[in-house]
Amino acid sequence: MKLFSPAKRLFSIFSNDLAIDLGTANTVVYVRGKGIVLNEPSVVAVRASNQDEVLAVGIAAKEMLGKTPESIVTCRPLRDGVIANFELTGSMLRYFIRRVHDNRRTLVSPRMIIGVPSGITQVERRAVEEVAKQAGAREVHIITEPMAAAVGAGLPIHEAAGSMIVDIGGGTTEVALITLKGVVFCRSVRVGGDEMDRAIVQYVKRKYNLLIGERTAERVKMEIGSAMLVDTTKEYVEVKGRDLVTGVPKTICLTAPEVNESLLETVASIIDVIRVALENTPPELSSDLVDTGIVMAGGGSLLKGLDKLISKETGLPVRIADDPLFCVVNGAGKVLEELEFFREALMK
């Protein structure tokens, strides 16, 4: 890796160039020379009668989810890792950029590097670039999330050796085999943390006739969710929702084995895509993976026991990257700091 010269360090202090992980669940912003300065939910609240009137963004908007009157609409403008609502994504990005720069509007337009799913279409990519330019970027570079995650996890992507990264985000799971700053094989499925939340909602609805919100499901997943039951402890969590039979509020106790059961199908989809990647790995690179194993990144990698289950199913060592939630934005930030060195790693 190249070291920064004193001149580059000095320049970076005054730079307002940004690396952005525009995620389905959270948007994280990295400022060149400063590191991560913002991490907020990708949620926007607008006036129902005038969707140009943004009322809240980020944490404040997420607090409103499922609790607004008819006059206010809260929505997540990104779905499955791509832009679902162009205008609201632009409003959200502009708001975050102003926040990062202390609401100053007379700024030199920054360069931006934005992480996107590897399975993004040309139309979806153009939408991301257009949103960034409307938000004030003078130059936009696109990097795939698995490539950025591999850089952020400290994998030797510039060496002639195979590195496999599994990035489980809110909307997508991506598996990539990387060597010499290029992707040998990559597969993306639109299954991630959000799908796990929806699976819990459906399980509770089916088994208990109880309707719960996705925020409640997310809390359940984080507290007692697991990919495999490693012990027989009777962990449980109280869940409140609306009884679909009587229509009144009701509380139930949801146990760890039940949550595990609800997540089986989603976890199986993640393991299937890893198997496909391994089956398509050239023999010489397969031999590298026996030693280096698989590295996991993204919020979904924190699901209890998922790393152990993947190791059991593949027979390879599996480890979770340091700071997995911020691997993509930290990797995009490193690329921003050393753009020429990593230029081959950017999307063409």
Residue pairs with C-beta under 8 A, 6 or more apart in sequence:
1 158
1 338
1 341
2 338
2 341
4 12
4 337
4 338
8 337
9 33
12 32
12 33
12 337
13 33
14 33
15 31
15 32
15 33
15 110
16 31
16 32
16 101
16 107
16 108
16 110
17 31
17 32
17 110
17 111
17 112
17 336
18 29
18 30
18 31
18 32
18 97
18 100
18 110
18 111
18 112
18 113
18 137
18 336
19 29
19 30
19 32
19 112
19 113
19 114
19 115
19 329
19 332
19 333
19 335
19 336
20 27
20 28
20 29
20 30
20 93
20 112
20 113
20 114
20 115
20 132
20 329
20 332
21 27
21 28
21 114
21 115
21 145
21 148
21 326
21 328
21 329
21 332
22 42
22 78
22 89
22 93
22 114
22 115
22 116
22 128
23 42
23 78
23 81
23 115
23 169
23 170
23 171
23 328
24 42
24 76
24 78
24 79
24 80
24 81
24 169
24 170
24 171
24 172
24 192
24 194
25 41
25 42
25 169
25 170
25 171
25 193
25 194
25 299
26 39
26 40
26 41
26 42
26 170
26 299
26 325
27 38
27 39
27 40
27 41
27 42
27 58
27 92
27 93
27 96
28 36
28 38
28 39
28 326
28 328
28 329
29 36
29 37
29 38
29 39
29 96
29 97
29 100
29 329
30 36
30 37
30 329
30 330
30 332
30 333
30 336
31 37
31 100
32 333
32 336
32 337
35 333
36 326
36 329
36 330
36 333
37 100
38 96
38 99
38 100
39 326
40 57
40 58
40 59
40 96
41 58
41 59
41 61
41 62
42 76
42 77
42 78
42 92
43 57
43 58
43 61
43 62
43 65
43 74
43 75
43 76
44 54
44 56
44 57
44 61
44 74
44 75
44 76
44 77
44 88
44 91
44 92
45 54
45 55
45 56
45 57
45 60
45 61
45 64
45 68
45 72
45 73
45 74
46 52
46 53
46 54
46 55
46 72
46 73
46 75
46 88
46 91
47 53
47 55
47 71
47 72
47 73
48 70
48 71
48 72
48 73
49 71
51 73
51 87
51 88
52 87
52 91
54 88
54 91
54 92
54 95
55 61
55 72
56 64
57 91
57 92
57 95
57 96
58 92
58 95
58 96
61 74
62 215
64 72
64 74
65 74
65 213
65 214
65 215
66 74
66 213
66 215
68 74
75 85
75 88
76 84
77 83
77 84
77 85
77 88
77 89
77 92
78 84
78 89
78 171
79 171
80 117
80 171
80 172
80 190
80 194
81 116
81 117
81 119
81 120
81 145
81 169
81 170
81 171
81 172
81 188
81 190
81 192
82 116
82 117
82 120
82 124
82 127
82 128
82 171
83 89
83 124
83 127
83 128
83 131
86 127
86 130
86 131
89 131
90 131
90 134
90 135
93 131
93 132
93 135
94 134
94 135
94 136
97 110
97 135
97 136
98 104
98 105
101 107
107 136
108 138
109 136
109 137
109 138
110 136
110 137
110 138
111 137
111 138
111 139
111 140
111 141
111 336
112 132
112 137
112 139
112 140
112 141
113 140
113 141
113 142
113 143
113 332
113 333
113 335
113 336
113 346
114 128
114 132
114 140
114 141
114 142
114 143
114 332
115 143
115 144
115 145
115 148
115 328
115 329
115 331
115 332
116 124
116 125
116 128
116 142
116 143
116 144
116 145
116 347
117 144
117 145
117 169
117 171
117 172
117 174
117 188
118 144
118 145
118 146
118 147
118 174
118 176
118 183
118 186
118 188
119 172
119 174
119 188
119 189
119 190
120 128
120 144
125 142
125 347
128 140
128 142
129 140
129 142
132 140
133 140
141 335
141 339
141 346
141 347
142 346
142 347
143 331
143 332
143 335
143 345
143 346
143 347
144 174
144 176
144 183
144 186
144 347
145 167
145 169
145 172
145 174
145 328
146 165
146 167
146 174
146 175
146 176
146 178
146 183
146 186
147 157
147 176
147 178
147 183
147 331
147 345
148 327
148 328
148 329
148 331
148 332
148 335
149 165
149 167
149 297
149 298
149 321
149 327
149 328
149 331
150 157
150 163
150 165
150 176
150 178
150 295
150 331
151 157
151 330
151 331
151 332
151 334
151 335
151 342
151 345
152 297
152 321
152 323
152 326
152 327
152 328
152 329
152 330
152 331
152 332
152 333
152 334
153 165
153 295
153 297
153 321
153 322
153 324
153 327
153 331
154 321
154 322
155 163
155 165
155 178
155 295
156 163
157 163
157 178
157 179
157 180
157 181
157 345
158 180
158 181
159 179
159 180
160 179
160 180
161 179
161 285
161 288
161 292
162 177
162 178
162 179
162 184
162 281
162 284
162 285
162 286
162 288
162 289
162 292
163 177
163 178
163 179
163 288
163 292
163 295
164 175
164 176
164 177
164 178
164 277
164 278
164 281
164 289
164 292
164 293
164 294
164 295
165 174
165 175
165 176
165 178
165 294
165 295
165 296
165 297
166 173
166 174
166 175
166 270
166 274
166 294
166 295
166 296
166 297
166 298
166 301
166 310
167 173
167 174
167 175
167 176
167 296
167 297
167 298
167 327
167 328
168 192
168 193
168 270
168 296
168 297
168 298
168 299
168 300
168 301
168 303
168 306
169 192
169 193
169 298
169 299
169 300
169 328
170 192
170 193
170 194
170 299
170 300
171 190
171 192
171 193
171 194
172 188
172 189
172 190
172 191
172 192
173 188
173 189
173 191
173 192
173 269
173 270
173 273
173 298
173 300
174 186
174 187
174 188
174 189
175 186
175 187
175 188
175 273
175 274
175 276
175 277
176 183
176 185
176 186
176 187
176 277
177 183
177 184
177 185
177 186
177 277
177 280
177 281
177 285
178 184
179 285
181 342
181 344
181 345
182 344
182 345
184 281
184 282
184 285
185 277
185 280
185 281
186 277
187 273
187 276
187 277
189 269
189 270
189 273
191 266
191 269
191 270
192 298
192 300
193 218
193 221
193 298
193 299
193 300
194 214
195 266
195 269
196 217
196 221
196 225
196 263
196 266
196 300
196 303
197 214
197 217
197 218
197 221
198 214
198 217
199 262
199 263
199 265
199 266
200 212
200 217
200 220
200 221
200 225
200 259
200 262
200 263
201 211
201 212
201 213
201 214
201 217
202 262
203 258
203 259
203 261
203 262
204 210
204 211
204 212
204 217
204 239
204 241
204 252
204 254
204 262
205 211
205 212
205 244
207 258
208 252
209 243
209 244
209 245
210 239
210 241
210 242
210 243
210 244
210 250
210 252
211 241
211 242
211 244
212 239
212 240
212 241
213 241
216 239
216 240
216 241
219 237
220 237
220 239
220 254
220 259
221 259
221 263
221 303
223 237
224 235
224 236
224 237
224 254
224 255
224 256
224 259
225 259
225 260
225 263
225 303
225 304
226 256
226 259
226 260
226 263
226 303
226 304
226 305
227 260
227 263
227 267
227 303
227 304
227 305
227 306
227 308
227 309
228 260
228 305
228 306
228 308
228 309
228 312
229 256
229 257
229 260
229 305
230 304
230 305
230 308
233 256
234 255
234 256
235 255
235 256
236 253
236 254
236 255
236 256
237 253
237 254
238 251
238 252
238 253
238 254
239 251
239 252
239 253
239 254
240 249
240 250
240 251
241 249
241 250
241 252
242 248
242 249
242 250
243 249
243 250
263 303
267 303
267 306
267 309
270 300
270 306
270 310
271 309
271 310
271 313
274 294
274 310
274 313
274 314
275 313
275 314
278 286
278 289
278 314
278 316
281 289
289 316
290 316
292 317
293 311
293 316
293 317
293 318
293 319
294 310
294 311
294 314
294 316
294 317
294 318
294 319
295 318
295 319
295 320
295 321
296 306
296 307
296 310
296 318
296 319
296 320
296 321
296 324
297 320
297 321
297 324
297 327
297 328
298 324
298 325
298 327
298 328
299 324
299 325
300 306
301 307
301 320
301 321
301 324
302 320
302 324
302 325
307 318
307 319
307 320
308 318
310 318
311 317
311 318
321 327
323 330
334 342
335 342
335 345
335 346
